[in-house]
Amino acid sequence: MSISSSIKAKLALTLLLTIIAVTAEAQITMTGTVKNVKGENLVGAYITVDSTNIATLTDLDGKYTLNVPEQYEDYDVTISYAGYVPETIKAHSGSYNVALNSRETQEITTMYVTTQKRVQRLVDVPITQSLLDSSRLRQSAIYSIDEVAHTVPGFVISAPSVQYPVYSIRGVASDEPYSYGQSRISVFMDGISISRMQASFIDHYDMEQVVVSKGPQGTLYGRGAEIGAVEFIRNKPKDEFGVDVSMLYGNYNQRKVVGVLNTPAGKNFANRFAFQYNAYDGSIKNTTGGTLNGKNTIAVRNSSKFHFGSHTDLHIVADFQNDDGPGNSYQCKTQFNSHGEVITNNKSPYTEIGLTFGEDSIYFKRKTGGLLLQLDTEFGDNVKLSSITGIRAYDSQEAMDTDGTLIRIMDGTQTAQGTQISQELRLNWQTTDNKLNGFFGASFFYEKTKHAYQFYGNFHYIYPNVVGKGLRSKFKNLPDQLIAAIQQIITNWTNSEKEKYAAYSDQMDKLCEKLNNMIAERVKAQVNEQYSKWFDVLYWENTPDFFTDTKNVVTNAIIESINELVETDEFAKLVVQNFGGTPGDILGKFDIGEGLASLKAASNLELSDHHYEEEIDYNRNHEASIFADFTWNFTPKFYLTLGLRGTYETVYTGYYSSSNYAPLLGTIIYANTNGETVWTDHKNYKSWVGRAVLNYMVDTTHNIFISASKGRRPGMIYFDFKPDQTVSLSPELTYNYELGIKGISRYGHFSYTAAVYYFDWKHFQTVIAGGGLTEDGAITYVYDDNGLAYGVGAEFSGQYAFNPNVSIFADFTYCGGRFSDKDMNGNVQDNAGNQFAMMPQFMYDMGFNWRHALPGNKFIYFYPSFYTQSKIFFDDANNPAFTQGAYIIFNANAGFQWTKRRITYDVGIYGRNITNTKYLIDGGNVGEVIGMPTYSVGSPAMFYISYRMHIK
């Protein structure tokens, strides 16, 4: 070997040793054992660093050693063994002993709920429920409640306005805007009711769960859960530091920023601050200025958790949301130009619109928020006392063009304010052997609400559509009345003439009969023709001259009939000649105007282009409840659950209205109280609702249940839109019967819920415009609480995981809800046999979740889904003009995620309604009252890119 070769060899050896040394210094070493829960060694357990090729196996003693380059510190290390549930730990130097659970015995579920006021696995709760956890909400990019409906079977939300969301569960809708109305569906947030329509539509951010419980849930969610309940559960402070920030931007100038800061302080305190800014310009252009169907919301929330010792926790949550965005596009199919001329009767509601007012004149403004105090104290292992105190308030205002046209026909402003105070005390308990557990307690609820509606109208357009409808109905017997009156006049005249010409008595009778028959035919034909001239128009300069027009019709009918008789009957010719020779000479013998005097009051009245009416309704409600619910495990696998809630409530309402005086009508919608607020007497209601459930647990992973439950919507006191007349509607009652099964497969790959149900709906309360007019001319309203309906349906939800990174889900529902043929009194119902409004008979959604690991702790993901529904009606009358046919919506979410140290980054792109499906969410609306129904559209294709950073 040469000297140069020796030097090279030494240098290579030195370099190799240096590399080995450096490499050794840059590694971390993990050691330990892998056993099962019985303490038995697991030989050959596979231990790998995720997203890398670094791996090892346990030896004959179950021991392992894993060397990990320092650059992979904090990566997930997965320990797996055939037949056992894998465990994950973080890559750090040290000794880690792991005990794996057998798949054969592991109770596999990650879904926990508190529906029954205690933490339970979803599969253990004998109720048909849909649960969206935080990961599902993030995957589906759900930021508002209407988006939830596309992922929950049997649940529909129509929100043409943030102030007017309509919730529907199994076909029973909650759509009462007036303050004295009560919800059919309870909406709760962290145990506090937010059921009022104007306060229930909230933004979703930093949400732990959204749970929709189907069927009457009065025991668990109070008196308003007649057919179901929706509960929002927000994330609480955690005992670890964390920061989460998401930013999104998309078409229609969408901007979203969501931020969360979780800060623990020692062992006894933690705080969580969250906020969201959510805005977009709007999807419908208003040619007079601005855009519509937009959003501008800022929401903040602060949650604090205090530990007092080891058994007492206090949560304090304060939240506030401010909405200040453009209003909704209510569009009428009939459209005018600026001169008031009709340019189309088939305007598409999906295109731009020219409304009366321009930018900033059509809007929605709302402030809502509250304070929550929840105190939980444990008395030993089996008793827990919970106190929940809530204060909520809202103040909203919406300005809208209710006729949906360029012409100022009817514009409105709707406002609502409310304050709610609630207190619940609940004692949860269980026996030491856990054979019997449940809760009992009491609650108090106070509510003070005010709702107002102001509208401004142009009588030139309103009268043909409102008064015209009423008068046309009122005049429907006018031809017969005219004919009878004229025939009587002619008969009387004939009898008087017969006395002078006794020899021609028989001929006079025949002539009278001929003339009466001919006049009857002409009057019917000509009055019906006159109806079209009066009523089949959109504009009246003045009210039609009903008196003069009708007198002319009658006069013409008589003259034409006499002329025809003269040409065909010689005796008639002689009679006419005897009275002067012309039909007019005979006509002068009749006083036609006397029989038409009643038409003068409505004839040729001057109409104003400006009319104002205002209505304000008030409600005061005090409610006290006692409740109890317990579950008895009376055999190893059978459970019996019984629940009962008793409620005593006191309700009284107030009413105020004012208006400009309107000729003929006085008012159009509301009766004037002359500046006085009128209050009803206090009305007291007592009620009991409850449930009985028998369920059978199959090897802890399948739950078969059968239940019977009673739901109730509180009674209501309505003013009959008059200051001196009220209508008291009895409470609605729903009796629900259900058979269901839910479960998880042995190895946790498949979870499902399936149920069939039937319910009877009694005393359903309705208040509708009756289609006629009062004596003063105002629109009449029909009140009813004797309605009968029924619902029959089936639901299925399922999810299958091929592996932790790939899964599919599907939901299906059938709702056969319809109104019965007759009401509780045996009378035929107006909507007999009709399908429930706001509920399609069939709903189906399906999605696919795919996530793929890349080297370096990186992932790509893709979450596509679609939703479809069958035909839906927007009113209980099933008016074919107010429907939406079947449609499909496609959504998708894709992105790239990586973790570096303690920070996870995510960049994604999301599309909602990717194919830009056009669909309606409402039809009719207030415009229907004046004969100009309007339509509201669903969201068009929405796309945005997102960036998220999560620090822990």
Sequence and secondary structure as in RCSB ss.txt:
>XXXX:A:sequence
MSISSSIKAKLALTLLLTIIAVTAEAQITMTGTVKNVKGENLVGAYITVDSTNIATLTDLDGKYTLNVPEQYEDY
DVTISYAGYVPETIKAHSGSYNVALNSRETQEITTMYVTTQKRVQRLVDVPITQSLLDSSRLRQSAIYSIDEVAH
TVPGFVISAPSVQYPVYSIRGVASDEPYSYGQSRISVFMDGISISRMQASFIDHYDMEQVVVSKGPQGTLYGRGA
EIGAVEFIRNKPKDEFGVDVSMLYGNYNQRKVVGVLNTPAGKNFANRFAFQYNAYDGSIKNTTGGTLNGKNTIAV
RNSSKFHFGSHTDLHIVADFQNDDGPGNSYQCKTQFNSHGEVITNNKSPYTEIGLTFGEDSIYFKRKTGGLLLQL
DTEFGDNVKLSSITGIRAYDSQEAMDTDGTLIRIMDGTQTAQGTQISQELRLNWQTTDNKLNGFFGASFFYEKTK
HAYQFYGNFHYIYPNVVGKGLRSKFKNLPDQLIAAIQQIITNWTNSEKEKYAAYSDQMDKLCEKLNNMIAERVKA
QVNEQYSKWFDVLYWENTPDFFTDTKNVVTNAIIESINELVETDEFAKLVVQNFGGTPGDILGKFDIGEGLASLK
AASNLELSDHHYEEEIDYNRNHEASIFADFTWNFTPKFYLTLGLRGTYETVYTGYYSSSNYAPLLGTIIYANTNG
ETVWTDHKNYKSWVGRAVLNYMVDTTHNIFISASKGRRPGMIYFDFKPDQTVSLSPELTYNYELGIKGISRYGHF
SYTAAVYYFDWKHFQTVIAGGGLTEDGAITYVYDDNGLAYGVGAEFSGQYAFNPNVSIFADFTYCGGRFSDKDMN
GNVQDNAGNQFAMMPQFMYDMGFNWRHALPGNKFIYFYPSFYTQSKIFFDDANNPAFTQGAYIIFNANAGFQWTK
RRITYDVGIYGRNITNTKYLIDGGNVGEVIGMPTYSVGSPAMFYISYRMHIK
>XXXX:A:secstr
  HHHHHHHHHHHHHHHHHHHHHHHTEEEEEEEEEETTS B TT EEEETTSS EEE  TTSEEEEEEEGGGTT 
EEEEE TTB  EEEE  SEE  EEE BTTT      EE TTSS EEGGGS S EEEEEHHHHHHTT  BHHHHGG
GSTTEEEE SSTT  EEEETTEEE   STT   SSEEEETTEE  SHHHH  B  SEEEEEEEES  HHHH TT 
SSEEEEEEE    SS EEEEEEEEEGGGEEEEEEEEEEE SSSEEEEEEEEEEEE  SEEBTTSSEES EEEEEE
EEEEEEEETTTEEEEEEEEEEEEEEE    EES EE TTS EEES   TTS B  SS TTTSEEEEEEEEEEEEE
EEEETTTEEEEEEEEEEEEEEEEEEETT SSS SEEEEEEEEEEEEEEEEEEEEE TTSSEEEEEEEEEEEEEEE
EEEEEEE HHHHHHHTHHHHHHHHGGGHHHHHHHHHHHHHHHHHHHHHHH GGGHHHHHHHHHHHHHHHHHHHHH
HHHHHHHHHHS S  SB   HHHHHHHHHHHHHHHHHHHHHHH HHHHHHHHHTTSSHHHHHTT  GGGGGGGGG
GGSS B  S EEEEEEEEEEEEEEEEEEEEEE  SSSEEEEEEEEEEEEEEEEEEEEEE  BTTTB SSS   TT
  EE   EEEEEEEEEEEEEEEETTTEEEEEEEEEEEE  EEEEEEETTEEEEE  EEEEEEEEEEEEE TTSSE
EEEEEEEEEEEEEEEEEEEEEEE TTS EEEEEEEEEEEEEEEEEEEEEEEEETTEEEEEEEEEE  EE SB TT
S B TTTT B TT  SEEEEEEEEEEEEETTTEEEEEEEEEEEE  EESSTT  TTSEE  EEEEEEEEEEEEEE
TTEEEEEEEEEESTT    EEEEETGGGGGT  EEEE    EEEEEEEEEE 
